[in-house]
């Protein structure tokens, strides 16, 4: 099992490599770790996205990616969308 410290280290490394701020959330919207703060209203957006079953979406200038574990939405990775991040994500 990954500890929050290990998850935070991984998220920091993702930012170092890509230059993209990110937050890892539980599918219910609770923040696990990240390199930025999310707007307060984002918790409900993440919860709805987790229930919807989509793989990816954008909202309020952020990209949300669904991370499934054994077929269930366990985590949502939220990344701040910028022109640079769009270029990195498309590679």
N, C-alpha and C positions, 0 to 999 in steps of 0.2 A: 504494500500500500504506500502511496506517495504521501508524504507529510506536506503541510502547508509551506514549510521552509523550502523543500525541494521544488514544489510547484512554483513558488515565487522566484527561485533561482532560474528555473526553466523560462519563465515569462520574461525575466530580465535579459536572459541570453537571446530570446527571440527578438526583443527590442534592439539589442546590440547588433545582431546580424542584419535585421531588416530595416531598422530605423522606425518601426511602427509601434506606437503605444498600443497596449492590449490589456484586457481584463478577462479572467476566467471566472465564469459564474456557474452555479448549479442551475439545473433546468428550471427551478422555481424562482430564479432571479437573485438568489443570495450570492454575494461576492466572495470568491475563494482567495483571489490574489490578483495583482496586476501592477501596471506601471503608470496608471492614471486613475482619476476619479470619474465615475459616471454620473450623469445627471440623475437626480432622485427619481424622476418619472420612468427611468429606464428599467427599474425592477419589474414593473408590470409588463413592459414591452418584451423583456426577456422571457417572462413567464408565458405570455401568449405565444411567442415564437417557439418555445420548448414544446408546447402542447400542439402546435399546428403541424408539426412533422416535416417542415421544409428543411432543406439542407443548408441554405444560405439566404440571406436577405439584407437589405440596407434600411436604416432608419436614423433620421436626425444626424446624418453625416457619419454614421458608424456602420461597419460591416459585421454581421453576426454569422458565425459558423456553428452548425450543430455537430457535436462530437458524441457519437453513439458508443455505448459499451453494451455488448451483447444485445444489440437491436433497440435499446431504449436510449432516449436522449438523456444522457447523464450530465453533460456539460455544454455550455455555450461560450465560445470564444468570441469576444467583442474587440474589434480593432477600429481605431480612429481612421476614417477614410480620408485620404488626401490623394493628390495626383501621384505622388511618389508611391504610396501604398497600393494604388490601383495597378501601377506598373509592376511592382514586386509580386503582387498576387496573381497577375496574369502570366508570370514566367513559369 
